[in-house]
Amino acid sequence: QLHLTTSEKNELARSLEMVRNQLQEKEKKEHQDALTEANQKNEVEIEACHEKISSLEHFISSQKLEIEHLKSNKEQLNNSLKEANQALGELLKTKVR
């Protein structure tokens, strides 16, 4: 009887150890799956951020070009205004004479 009980006890201990190992493996797998999912979400977010940065850089670049274009137009208008003022000055001088 004692031998039988000891044998059952050993069998139960082995079963318990197997269940513990399976539970640990399951927990590890669940943890790994959660990490993998979190990493995938992070990768998607990072890619979205890269696209946003690229879009903003393109926008900034186009704005810089627009600023240069406006500066050039302003300079041309200032030159035209100077020429018009000079011509007006000349006309006024000739009119006074």
C-alpha positions in Angstrom: 0.0 0.0 0.0 2.8 2.4 1.0 4.7 1.6 -2.2 1.5 2.3 -4.2 0.9 5.6 -2.4 4.5 6.7 -3.0 4.2 5.7 -6.6 1.0 7.8 -7.0 2.6 10.7 -5.2 5.5 10.6 -7.6 3.2 10.4 -10.6 1.2 13.3 -9.2 4.4 15.3 -8.7 5.4 14.6 -12.3 2.0 15.6 -13.5 2.1 18.8 -11.5 5.5 19.6 -12.9 4.3 19.0 -16.4 1.3 21.3 -15.8 3.6 24.0 -14.4 5.9 23.7 -17.3 3.0 24.0 -19.8 1.6 27.0 -17.9 5.0 28.7 -18.0 5.3 28.0 -21.7 1.8 29.4 -22.3 2.6 32.5 -20.3 5.9 33.0 -22.2 4.1 32.6 -25.5 1.3 35.0 -24.5 4.0 37.5 -23.3 5.9 37.1 -26.6 2.7 37.5 -28.6 1.9 40.7 -26.7 5.4 42.0 -27.3 5.2 41.2 -31.0 1.8 42.9 -31.3 3.1 46.0 -29.5 6.2 46.1 -31.7 4.0 45.8 -34.8 1.9 48.7 -33.6 5.0 50.7 -32.9 6.4 50.0 -36.3 3.1 51.2 -37.9 3.2 54.4 -35.8 6.8 55.0 -36.6 6.1 54.6 -40.3 3.2 57.1 -40.0 5.5 59.6 -38.2 8.1 59.2 -40.9 5.5 59.9 -43.6 4.2 62.9 -41.6 7.8 64.2 -41.3 8.4 63.7 -45.0 5.2 65.5 -45.8 6.1 68.4 -43.5 9.6 68.7 -45.0 8.1 68.8 -48.5 5.7 71.5 -47.3 8.5 73.5 -45.7 10.6 73.2 -48.9 7.7 74.5 -51.0 7.1 77.3 -48.6 10.8 78.3 -48.9 10.5 78.4 -52.6 7.4 80.5 -52.4 9.2 82.9 -50.0 12.1 83.3 -52.5 9.6 83.9 -55.3 7.8 86.6 -53.3 11.1 88.2 -52.4 12.1 88.3 -56.0 8.7 89.8 -57.0 9.1 92.4 -54.2 12.5 93.3 -55.5 11.2 93.7 -59.1 8.3 95.8 -57.8 10.6 98.0 -55.8 12.8 98.5 -58.9 9.8 99.3 -61.0 8.6 101.8 -58.3 12.0 103.5 -58.2 12.0 103.8 -62.0 8.4 105.2 -62.0 9.4 107.7 -59.3 12.4 108.8 -61.3 10.3 109.1 -64.4 7.7 111.1 -62.5 10.5 113.3 -61.1 11.8 114.0 -64.6 8.3 114.8 -65.8 7.7 117.2 -63.0 11.0 118.9 -63.7 10.2 119.3 -67.4 6.7 120.6 -66.5 8.1 123.2 -64.1 10.5 124.5 -66.8 
